[in-house]
Amino acid sequence: ASGGGIFLGHTVAFDDGMNGMGYATWTECTY
């Protein structure tokens, strides 16, 4: 997967490996 977003002021990946669902499901990510 690709994309990213901002969570609590930090840039996060679409899927960081620690959360298979990807942060994008609960952040302002764009795909």
C-alpha positions as CSV (number, residue, x, y, z in Angstrom):
1,A,0.0,0.0,0.0
2,S,1.0,3.6,-0.5
3,G,0.1,7.0,0.9
4,G,0.5,8.5,4.3
5,G,-0.9,11.1,6.7
6,I,-0.5,13.0,9.9
7,F,-1.2,11.5,13.4
8,L,-0.6,13.7,16.5
9,G,1.8,15.8,14.5
10,H,3.8,12.8,13.2
11,T,4.0,11.6,9.6
12,V,2.8,8.0,9.5
13,A,2.8,5.3,6.8
14,F,-0.3,3.8,5.3
15,D,0.6,0.5,7.0
16,D,3.5,0.6,9.5
17,G,3.6,-3.2,10.2
18,M,2.5,-2.8,13.8
19,N,-1.0,-2.3,12.7
20,G,-2.0,-4.4,9.7
21,M,-5.1,-2.2,9.1
22,G,-2.8,0.8,8.5
23,Y,-3.0,4.2,10.3
24,A,-4.9,5.5,7.2
25,T,-8.1,4.0,8.6
26,W,-8.1,6.5,11.5
27,T,-6.0,9.5,10.3
28,E,-6.1,12.2,7.7
29,C,-4.3,10.0,5.3
30,T,-4.6,10.2,1.5
31,Y,-4.2,7.2,-0.7
